Amino acid sequence: MKRITNGDLVKKARSVAKPRKIKHGYAVGEVGCALVTEGGNVHLGVSIDTCSGMGFCAEHGAIASMLTHGENRIKRIVAVTKDGTALAPCGRCRELMHQVHEGNMDAEIIVGKGKAIKLRDLLPHPWDEGL
């Protein structure tokens, strides 16, 4: 199995970050996401920005693809704009990663060129901690 580098993951995320407008001028694809699972599979997603909180982050799209394909362990994940700028996941995305599998606390989040951080460092206190 070919090892997927951080650079490969950024390129894949960037390949789907293609901003476009849909109905009423809502935005799709301003952010693209790629994640690689423990099994070595890559899943992609894009952001969907609509009114009334109906949209979701690119990470949610990639995680939904991963779950659809029967996986739930993230090895590495990155979300980028069309120019390749890496974005740290929002709190909702951090919590979703944890909720689909607590082992994802060890997932590497690419947050910049040559810089990655473990989810546990971005989400030191998950909402269900201590329950």
C-alpha positions in Angstrom: 0.0 0.0 0.0 1.4 3.4 -1.0 2.0 5.8 2.0 0.0 9.0 1.7 2.1 11.9 2.7 0.8 15.2 4.2 1.5 16.8 0.9 -0.6 14.2 -0.9 -3.4 14.8 1.5 -3.2 18.6 1.0 -3.3 18.1 -2.8 -6.4 15.9 -2.5 -8.2 18.4 -0.3 -7.3 21.2 -2.6 -8.6 19.3 -5.6 -12.2 19.6 -4.2 -11.9 23.1 -2.9 -13.6 24.7 -5.8 -15.8 27.6 -4.6 -19.1 27.9 -6.5 -22.5 29.4 -5.8 -25.7 27.4 -5.7 -29.4 28.5 -5.2 -29.7 32.0 -3.6 -26.0 32.6 -3.8 -25.1 30.0 -1.1 -21.5 28.8 -1.3 -20.3 25.3 -1.8 -16.7 24.1 -1.9 -14.9 27.1 -0.3 -13.1 24.6 1.8 -12.0 21.1 0.8 -11.1 18.3 3.2 -9.2 15.0 2.8 -8.7 12.4 5.5 -6.8 9.2 5.5 -8.1 6.3 7.6 -6.1 3.7 9.6 -6.9 1.4 6.7 -5.2 3.7 4.2 -8.3 4.9 2.5 -8.8 8.6 1.6 -12.1 10.3 1.9 -13.0 13.8 0.6 -15.6 16.4 1.6 -16.5 20.0 0.9 -18.0 22.8 2.9 -21.6 23.8 2.3 -22.6 27.3 3.5 -26.4 28.0 3.5 -28.8 29.9 5.7 -30.3 28.8 9.0 -27.3 26.6 10.0 -28.2 24.0 7.4 -24.7 23.7 5.9 -21.7 22.0 7.3 -17.9 22.0 7.3 -15.8 20.1 4.8 -14.6 17.8 7.6 -18.2 16.7 8.1 -18.4 15.7 4.5 -15.2 13.7 4.6 -16.2 12.1 7.8 -19.6 11.2 6.4 -17.9 9.5 3.4 -15.6 7.6 5.8 -18.6 6.4 7.9 -20.5 5.5 4.7 -17.6 3.2 3.7 -17.6 1.4 7.1 -14.6 3.1 8.7 -14.4 5.4 11.7 -10.7 5.8 12.6 -8.9 8.9 11.3 -5.1 8.7 10.9 -4.7 12.2 9.4 -7.0 15.0 8.2 -6.6 18.4 6.6 -9.0 21.1 5.5 -7.8 23.8 3.0 -9.0 26.7 1.0 -8.5 26.7 -2.8 -5.0 28.2 -2.4 -4.0 25.4 -0.1 -4.1 27.3 3.2 -4.7 24.8 5.9 -7.4 25.5 8.4 -7.7 24.2 12.0 -11.1 22.4 12.5 -13.8 24.2 14.4 -15.0 23.0 17.7 -17.9 21.2 16.2 -15.6 19.2 13.8 -13.2 18.4 16.6 -16.0 17.0 18.7 -17.4 15.0 15.8 -14.0 13.4 15.2 -14.0 12.3 18.8 -17.6 11.1 18.8 -17.2 8.8 15.8 -14.3 7.0 17.6 -12.5 8.0 20.8 -9.3 6.7 19.3 -9.4 9.6 16.9 -7.9 11.7 19.7 -4.6 10.5 18.3 -5.5 11.6 14.8 -3.0 14.1 13.3 -4.6 17.4 12.2 -2.6 19.2 9.6 -2.7 22.9 10.5 0.0 24.4 8.4 2.9 23.7 6.1 5.0 21.1 7.9 2.8 21.4 11.0 0.5 18.8 12.5 -1.1 18.5 15.9 -3.0 15.7 17.6 -6.7 16.1 18.0 -6.2 15.6 21.8 -4.2 18.9 21.8 -7.0 20.7 20.1 -9.8 19.1 22.1 -8.3 18.6 25.5 -11.7 18.3 27.2 -14.4 16.5 25.1 -18.0 17.2 26.1 -18.5 13.7 27.5 -15.3 13.6 29.6 -16.0 12.3 33.0 -19.4 10.8 32.2 
